[in-house]
Structures are given as C-alpha cells and as structure tokens.
Amino acid sequence: MKTIGILYHPKKETAGILAGKLKHLIESRGINVWKLSAWEVEEAKKQVNGTELILTIGGDGTILRAVQTIVPEPIPITGINLGNLGFMTELNVDEVEVRLNDLLEGKGWIDERYLLEAEIVSDTEQKSKKFYALNDVVLARGSVARVIYVEARINEELLTTYKADGVIVATATGSTGYSLAAHGPILYPQSRELLLVPIAPHLSSAYSLVLPDSAVIKLTPMTYHSTTISIDGHINSNISSNTEVKVQHSLNTVRFLRIHPQNKFYSSLEHKLKGKT
C-alpha cells in the first residue's frame, strides 16, 4: 500500500491519541498517511483520491461518516472499535498493533455491503437530491410530537399509508441498528434484501416487510406538520408534505477489509446485542 487514510472520532480523546500513534507507525513503514476528524467530511473527500485503505477509529457511527466521505470510490474500510457495539468495526484497540502488519500487507478478505440510494423529489423544487446510506433512510416526525402519515408504494403499487412516528428503509447492515429497535428482523450482513419497518405505528400496519433487492420504495409524507428525513443518522433535514422520497439499491457498494474469520457474525451476535465486546 502507498497511501492510507485515518478518520477518527473527534469527541473521544483516546481516538485522537490512537490515530496519531497509528499514523507514526504506518509512516515508519514508508507509507503515506493522512489523518482527519471523521466529522470533516468535505475536507476528507479531498484526500480520497489515491487512498487504498481507510482506518476508522471510534464506532459504527464513525464508519457511517467515513462512508459519506468515500462513496462512490471502492476504498476498503477497516474499523477500530472504541464504542460499545461495533457491529461494523473489525478490531478492538488491544489487537490493532498485532494485526497492523496483516492490514498493511493486504491480508484478509473483502466484505462487500450494499448501499441504499435515496432520491428526494420535492413538488416545489425542480432539482432532485440524491443521498447514499449504508444503514438506513428514515422518515420520521419532526419537533411536533404527533404521528405522521406516510404513503408507501413498492414498484409503483400502493402498499399502505402508515400512521406512525415514522418509517425506516434499512439494508441488511442496518438491520441491527434503528430497524432492530423498531422490532425489525436481523438479516445476514451480506444479504441483498431491503427492510421496510414502521416506527411505533398507531392503528396502522404494524408489520415489517423484507423486500427483494429489485424493489423501488416510494415514501410520501402526507401531513401538515414537519417531517424529518435522516440518512444514516448523520444527514438530517426537514421535508414538506407531498415530497416524494424514492429509495432503492445503489449500484455502488461499500467494501470492508476484514481480518477475522467470515463466520464471526454469528458467534459475536449475541454478545453484541447484550452490549458485550
């Protein structure tokens, strides 16, 4: 490898310290390294060209910010966990230095994950906006504590109008996140299927749907008070009633460079769900 990027959680002192230490160790092997806060997305985007590996230091949230930095580039990510769960991270702090050489030599395997593409089409604006999500796209009530109505169509066919706190469209990667908290199922990480999960439905459809990767989901809020759209929990904005949000599989993917065996997902799932490392 010639160039490696390090993105760290700026609010965790230990993340910044470890980032500096790893930068020094990697540079001592003759490899170029750039280091930035994971919150400096626009600045990090300028460094992506020519980068062959991204190391993230923090938790799953840090990885989600890294994804916004690199997409659509197919740069692999290896996450170092300083958080509690770390479903997407690969290494704990105490094993980083031991496994560092393996990473630098390109050992391990590539774990490819599917992305969502969300297109927001406003009835008052001529241009649409596109976003990418590794975990989920969420339409939810805003500052007003009232349910919202969301019309849901799948491949142009009307499914239902949810009366709920919101609706989640999640990937398999996101099935262990907000979707799980809303009683959605857990999918195997490399699954291509999509999840459609209502949040706290009230006298409305309460079931979750597992949809094929070919599904095109259109969600339209139909309420007079504010609705919020959230992309992976980091990109958030208000949208008005009758704004169409189209969610489908992206042609882009996210690649993780893994060191641990491929079957570790099952062996670690119960521990992580109970908050253990």
C-alpha positions as CSV (number, residue, x, y, z in Angstrom):
1,M,0.0,0.0,0.0
2,K,1.1,3.5,-0.8
3,T,-1.5,5.7,0.9
4,I,-3.8,5.2,3.9
5,G,-6.3,7.5,5.5
6,I,-7.3,7.6,9.1
7,L,-10.6,9.0,10.2
8,Y,-11.2,9.3,14.0
9,H,-14.0,10.4,16.4
10,P,-13.1,13.9,17.4
11,K,-15.1,13.8,20.7
12,K,-13.1,10.9,22.0
13,E,-9.7,11.8,23.3
14,T,-8.4,8.2,23.0
15,A,-9.4,8.1,19.3
16,G,-7.2,11.1,18.6
17,I,-4.3,9.7,20.5
18,L,-4.5,6.3,18.8
19,A,-4.9,8.0,15.4
20,G,-1.6,9.8,16.0
21,K,0.1,6.7,17.1
22,L,-1.0,4.6,14.1
23,K,0.0,7.4,11.8
24,H,3.5,7.3,13.1
25,L,3.7,3.5,13.0
26,I,2.5,3.4,9.4
27,E,4.7,6.2,8.2
28,S,7.7,4.4,9.7
29,R,7.0,1.7,7.1
30,G,7.3,4.1,4.2
31,I,3.6,4.5,3.6
32,N,1.9,7.9,3.2
33,V,-0.8,8.7,5.8
34,W,-3.4,11.4,6.1
35,K,-5.4,11.9,9.3
36,L,-8.6,13.8,9.9
37,S,-11.6,14.0,12.1
38,A,-14.4,11.9,10.7
39,W,-16.6,14.9,11.0
40,E,-14.6,16.8,8.4
41,V,-16.3,15.1,5.6
42,E,-15.7,17.7,2.9
43,E,-12.0,18.1,3.8
44,A,-11.6,14.3,3.8
45,K,-13.1,14.0,0.4
46,K,-10.2,16.0,-1.0
47,Q,-7.8,13.3,0.3
48,V,-9.6,10.2,-1.0
49,N,-8.0,10.1,-4.5
50,G,-5.2,7.5,-4.4
51,T,-6.0,6.3,-0.9
52,E,-6.0,2.4,-0.7
53,L,-7.4,1.9,2.8
54,I,-9.3,3.9,5.3
55,L,-8.9,3.1,9.0
56,T,-11.7,4.5,11.2
57,I,-11.2,4.9,15.0
58,G,-14.4,5.2,17.0
59,G,-17.5,3.1,16.5
60,D,-20.1,2.3,13.9
61,G,-21.1,6.0,13.7
62,T,-17.5,6.9,12.7
63,I,-17.8,4.3,9.9
64,L,-21.0,5.8,8.7
65,R,-19.4,9.1,8.3
66,A,-16.4,7.5,6.5
67,V,-18.9,6.0,4.0
68,Q,-20.2,9.5,3.2
69,T,-16.6,10.5,2.6
70,I,-15.6,7.8,0.1
71,V,-18.7,6.9,-1.9
72,P,-18.6,6.2,-4.8
73,E,-14.9,5.2,-4.5
74,P,-14.4,1.5,-3.7
75,I,-11.8,2.1,-1.0
76,P,-12.0,-0.6,1.7
77,I,-12.6,0.4,5.3
78,T,-11.2,-1.3,8.5
79,G,-12.9,-0.1,11.7
80,I,-11.2,0.1,15.1
81,N,-13.8,0.0,17.9
82,L,-13.9,2.4,20.8
83,G,-17.6,2.2,21.2
84,N,-20.0,-0.3,22.8
85,L,-21.4,-2.4,20.0
86,G,-19.3,-2.1,16.9
87,F,-21.3,-4.3,14.5
88,M,-19.3,-2.9,11.5
89,T,-15.9,-2.4,13.2
90,E,-13.3,-5.2,12.9
91,L,-10.6,-4.6,15.5
92,N,-10.5,-3.8,19.2
93,V,-7.9,-1.4,20.5
94,D,-5.8,-4.1,22.1
95,E,-5.3,-6.0,18.9
96,V,-4.7,-3.2,16.5
97,E,-0.9,-3.2,16.6
98,V,-0.7,-7.0,16.5
99,R,-2.8,-7.1,13.3
100,L,-1.5,-3.9,11.7
101,N,1.1,-5.7,9.5
102,D,-1.7,-8.1,8.2
103,L,-3.7,-5.0,7.1
104,L,-0.7,-3.3,5.5
105,E,0.1,-6.4,3.6
106,G,-3.4,-6.7,2.3
107,K,-4.2,-9.9,4.1
108,G,-7.8,-10.8,5.0
109,W,-10.9,-10.8,2.9
110,I,-13.3,-8.2,1.4
111,D,-16.7,-7.9,2.9
112,E,-18.9,-6.1,0.4
113,R,-22.1,-4.4,1.7
114,Y,-25.0,-2.9,-0.2
115,L,-26.0,0.7,-0.2
116,L,-29.3,2.5,-0.4
117,E,-29.8,5.4,-2.8
118,A,-32.4,7.9,-1.7
119,E,-33.7,10.5,-4.1
120,I,-35.8,13.4,-2.7
121,V,-38.2,14.8,-5.2
122,S,-39.9,18.0,-4.0
123,D,-43.0,19.2,-5.6
124,T,-41.7,22.8,-5.2
125,E,-38.2,22.3,-6.5
126,Q,-37.1,21.4,-10.0
127,K,-33.9,19.5,-9.0
128,S,-33.9,16.3,-7.0
129,K,-31.3,15.4,-4.4
130,K,-29.6,12.1,-4.0
131,F,-28.0,10.5,-0.9
132,Y,-26.4,7.2,-0.1
133,A,-27.0,5.2,3.1
134,L,-25.2,2.1,4.4
135,N,-27.6,1.6,7.3
136,D,-31.0,3.3,6.7
137,V,-33.2,6.0,5.4
138,V,-35.7,7.2,7.9
139,L,-38.8,9.4,7.5
140,A,-39.9,10.5,11.0
141,R,-42.0,13.1,12.8
142,G,-40.1,16.3,13.5
143,S,-40.3,18.6,16.5
144,V,-44.1,18.2,16.9
145,A,-44.9,15.1,18.9
146,R,-47.6,13.8,16.6
147,V,-47.8,10.9,14.3
148,I,-47.3,11.4,10.6
149,Y,-49.0,9.9,7.6
150,V,-46.6,8.3,5.1
151,E,-47.9,6.8,1.8
152,A,-45.8,3.8,0.8
153,R,-45.6,2.4,-2.7
154,I,-43.5,-0.5,-3.9
155,N,-42.7,-0.7,-7.6
156,E,-45.5,1.9,-8.1
157,E,-48.0,-0.3,-6.3
158,L,-49.7,1.3,-3.3
159,L,-48.9,-0.7,-0.2
160,T,-50.4,1.3,2.6
161,T,-50.5,4.7,4.3
162,Y,-48.6,4.4,7.6
163,K,-49.9,6.3,10.6
164,A,-46.8,6.2,12.8
165,D,-43.8,8.1,14.3
166,G,-42.0,7.2,11.1
167,V,-40.9,4.6,8.6
168,I,-37.5,3.0,8.1
169,V,-36.0,1.6,5.0
170,A,-32.9,-0.4,6.0
171,T,-30.2,-2.6,4.5
172,A,-29.0,-5.8,5.9
173,T,-26.2,-3.9,7.5
174,G,-28.7,-1.5,9.1
175,S,-30.9,-4.4,10.3
176,T,-29.0,-4.4,13.7
177,G,-29.5,-0.7,14.2
178,Y,-32.6,1.5,14.4
179,S,-34.6,-1.1,12.5
180,L,-33.9,-3.6,15.2
181,A,-35.1,-1.1,17.9
182,A,-38.3,-0.8,15.9
183,H,-38.8,-4.6,16.0
184,G,-37.5,-5.3,12.6
185,P,-35.7,-8.6,11.8
186,I,-32.0,-9.2,11.7
187,L,-30.6,-10.1,8.2
188,Y,-27.3,-11.7,7.4
189,P,-24.9,-8.8,6.7
190,Q,-24.3,-9.6,3.0
191,S,-28.0,-10.1,2.2
192,R,-29.3,-8.0,-0.7
193,E,-32.8,-7.7,0.7
194,L,-34.3,-4.4,2.0
195,L,-36.4,-3.9,5.1
196,L,-39.4,-1.6,5.4
197,V,-40.2,-1.1,9.1
198,P,-42.8,1.3,10.6
199,I,-41.9,3.1,13.8
200,A,-44.5,3.0,16.6
201,P,-47.5,2.6,14.3
202,H,-50.8,3.7,15.7
203,L,-53.9,1.8,14.5
204,S,-51.9,1.2,11.3
205,S,-49.9,-1.5,9.6
206,A,-47.5,-2.8,12.2
207,Y,-45.7,-5.5,10.3
208,S,-42.2,-5.3,8.8
209,L,-41.5,-6.3,5.3
210,V,-38.5,-8.0,3.8
211,L,-38.3,-6.8,0.1
212,P,-36.2,-8.1,-2.8
213,D,-33.2,-6.0,-4.0
214,S,-35.2,-5.0,-7.1
215,A,-37.8,-3.1,-5.0
216,V,-38.2,0.6,-5.6
217,I,-39.8,2.1,-2.5
218,K,-41.6,5.5,-2.7
219,L,-42.5,7.2,0.6
220,T,-44.5,10.4,0.6
221,P,-45.3,12.2,3.9
222,M,-48.9,13.5,3.9
223,T,-49.1,15.7,6.9
224,Y,-49.3,19.4,7.6
225,H,-46.6,19.5,10.3
226,S,-42.9,18.9,9.7
227,T,-41.4,15.6,8.7
228,T,-37.7,14.8,9.0
229,I,-35.6,12.7,6.7
230,S,-32.5,11.1,8.1
231,I,-29.7,9.4,6.1
232,D,-27.6,7.1,8.3
233,G,-28.4,9.3,11.3
234,H,-25.9,12.0,10.1
235,I,-27.6,13.8,7.3
236,N,-30.9,15.3,8.5
237,S,-33.3,17.8,7.1
238,N,-37.0,18.7,7.1
239,I,-39.2,17.9,4.2
240,S,-42.6,19.2,3.3
241,S,-45.8,17.3,2.8
242,N,-46.1,15.6,-0.6
243,T,-42.3,15.4,-1.1
244,E,-41.5,12.1,-2.7
245,V,-38.6,10.0,-1.3
246,K,-37.6,7.2,-3.6
247,V,-35.3,4.5,-2.1
248,Q,-33.7,1.7,-3.9
249,H,-30.5,-0.3,-4.1
250,S,-27.5,1.7,-5.2
251,L,-25.1,0.5,-7.9
252,N,-22.3,1.5,-5.5
253,T,-21.2,-0.7,-2.6
254,V,-19.1,-0.3,0.5
255,R,-16.1,-2.6,1.0
256,F,-14.6,-3.6,4.3
257,L,-11.2,-5.2,4.7
258,R,-11.7,-7.9,7.3
259,I,-9.1,-9.9,9.3
260,H,-11.3,-12.1,11.4
261,P,-13.0,-15.3,10.1
262,Q,-16.1,-14.8,7.9
263,N,-18.4,-16.7,10.3
264,K,-17.7,-14.4,13.2
265,F,-21.0,-12.6,12.7
266,Y,-23.0,-15.5,14.3
267,S,-20.5,-16.1,17.1
268,S,-20.4,-12.5,18.2
269,L,-24.1,-11.5,17.5
270,E,-25.5,-12.4,21.0
271,H,-22.6,-10.8,22.8
272,K,-23.0,-7.5,20.9
273,L,-26.8,-7.5,21.3
274,K,-26.2,-7.7,25.1
275,G,-23.7,-4.9,24.9
276,K,-20.6,-7.0,25.3
277,T,-17.4,-6.8,23.3
